[in-house]
Amino acid sequence: MSSKYDFIILGSGTTAFAAACKASSLGARVLMVEQSKLGGTCVNWGCVPSKTLIHKAKEFYAAVRSAPFGINLRAEEPDYALLMQAKIKAVEDLRREHYQQVLDADERIEVLRGHGRFLSPRELQVGAEVLVHDKFLIATGGTPRSLRLPGLVEAGYLNSYSALNLPAFPASLLIIGGGVVAVEMGQMFARFGTRVTIVERGDRLLKEFDARLVALFAEILHDEGVELIYNFEATEVRREGEQVCLHGRTSQGEGDCCLRAERILLAVGTAPASTDIGLEETGVARDEGGFISVDEEMRTNVAGIWAAGDVTGPPLIAPSGAREGEVAAENMLNPAAHRRIDHRTTPMAVFVDPELAMVGISSAQARAAGKAVVETFLPLDRVAKAHVMGGRRGGFVLCAERGSGRILGAQALAPRAADLIHEATLAVRFGLSVHDLAETVHVYPTIADGLRLAAVENLRHQP
């Protein structure tokens, strides 16, 4: 059976599907092995359902705070059942239109249902069938990481998947973690009326982002009723009737304390979805976090086996996984192609309100690499559109090479930052300078004009 395919993919999510479509466009035939729903995590349990609810929470919150602007909307209690229907519809529509319909129209791509497990580097067992091939792509994605915290399992906890399928909004929620999932989920639940506490063992949220932007966003969360607790070392979880109690200590040495809520949500990162797929039978190397090790061409250390997407580790975002899948597919079909992935120009965003987005490297990273830089911080209130929209807390950070002015990185906390970051992405990718950006005419008034203003400011400090 497997001889009629040019290669076999383990998984059918964003990464796998991108690889399959790329292979098909090059005239190849591929087989995807999938044990669950077509489309993988992003469509079914991650990006699509979470961003659907986040968007609805933003609209609901806009109605709540509209009165000071003269818009007399009344925000009634959110209808949880209708919200869940909207989430399910978005998932089902995308799975059908972006995945199933594509498969139905493409005879070069096939899907075999079942759990795939390697028996050797050349054999993949799916049910009673053994697929023999000399080229495999592992694209199984990731799963929410858990903690070995005493009492956690017994008390019961949510992760980023199950939190989107509750029968109702909880009255109170404790979130362990201070990363992307924690702040996205935290703000969403808070806007729907849940009392939210985010507990972080470090000294701030979102360590990838500029500390000034994060501090501004933390103020926004606080003003929306989200409690933020830093430097907290969780030690135990206990159930006390209808509530859970998270025991822990703070860095101030105040002794054991207990934080109580109706539910507890773990948001402590992503683990590779690589258990029980027979990796130990292949000899494929993994790093300390369990992620599959690959080179820039998405090759593993075992000839004939490639890997791409979240199963290989950061940046752990669907678009980067899709690009990795395409790179892997081209190299699998043409070993002389030597396609490479370079995530230095891969943007990322956090879908909070206002949004956070970034691309490239920070000033600290640039200096660590021996570069002399000029960094600009432009407060959002310098941007006319922010005054029009009524939200002026935020800003832009622009890092450029001293002398040449070449843009090395950019970050933003602003409305629509996830959209406007692509302008900075193109600038970083193609080596544009702050001079190029400053001289580019922007529509007025727009939030994106903040990038131009940041470039103008950066030019003033260039030698």
C-alpha positions, 0 to 999 in steps of 0.5 A: 500500500505505502509504495504508491506514496512519495512519503507518509505524514504522521498527523493531519494538523496545520503542519502536516496539511501544509506539507501535504499540499506543498507535495501535491503542488509538486506532483507528489502523492502523500498519505496522512495518518490521523487518529483524531480530527482532521486539522489538528490542534489549531483548528479543533482545540487551540487557535480557532476555538480560543480566538473565537471566544476571545473575540466575542469577549472583546465585543462584550467588553466593548459594550460594557465600557461604551457608556462614557463615549455616549453609546448607550448599549446594555450588555446583558449577561453573556449567553454561554450556550450561544457562545459555545455554538458560535465556537463550534460553528467556527471550528466545524466551518474551518475544518470543512472548508479549509481541510475536508473540501481541499482533500475531497478535491485533491486526489494526490492526498489521502488520509488513513484513520488510526493511531500510528506507531513506529516499529522501526525507522522504515515501518509505521503500524496503523491498526493491523496494517504496517506501512513500509516506506523510506520517507516519513514526516512526523508532524504530530504537534503538541499538547498542553504541558502538565505539572507534577504538583501534589494533589493536582490530579485529585483536585481536578484541573483544566488545561487550555483545551478543556477550559474551552468546553466548560458547561458554564463560566466559573465564578472564579479561576486560578491560572498557573502560568504567566505566558501567552495562554495564561493572559489570553484565557485570563482576560477572556474569562475576566471579561465574561465575569469570572474572578481571575487570578494569574499566578506566576513563579517569575517576576513578570508576565510574557518574558519574551516581550519588552518589559515596558510593554508588559508592564503597561499590559499588566496595568490594563489587566489589573484595571479589568479586575485580574489579580496578578501574583508574582514570585509564587512557588506552588507546593500543593493543591487541595480540594475544599468542597466546591473550591480548590486551594492552591498552596504556595510560598512567595519570595518575600518569605511570608510562609505558606498561603492558600489561594482559592477558586472554583476552578484551576487552569494550568497554562505552563507551556506545550509538550511535544505530542510524541508519546506512544508513537514509537520514537524509541524504535527509530533512534530519533534524537530529542532535546531536554524538553522532549522535542524532536531535534531537527536541522534547518532543513527539518531533518532528524538525525535518522536518515529518511525521517523528518519532523516539523511543527510543534513536535520540534519545539519553539516557536510553537505557533501554527504559521511557523509549523506550516512553513516548516512543513512546506520546507520539509516536503520540498527537501523530502521530494528533492534532496538537492533543494536544501530548503531552510527555515529561518525563524528570525523573521517569524512574527508572533502575536498574543491575542489580548486587548490591546494586542501584543506582537513582535518580530526579529530580535530585541536590543539585548539579543542584538548586543549579545550578538555583538551588534551596536543598536539604537532602540526606540520606545514610542508611547501609543499616545503619540499615535493619533488613531489611539486617541480616536479609538479611546485607548492610549496605553501601549507603545512601539519598540523598534530596534535598529542597527547603529549606523546602517539603520537596518531594522532588526526587530520590532514589538507593539502593544496596540490595537490590531498589533497582530495585523500591523506587525507584518509591515515590520516583518517585511522590513526585517526580512528584506533588510529595510532601514528606519530611513525606508520606513520613515519615508514610507507614506502611511494612511492617516490616522492608523495604528500602523502609523506608529511604526513610521513614527517610531522609525522617525524617532529612531532616525534622530538617534542614528549617527 
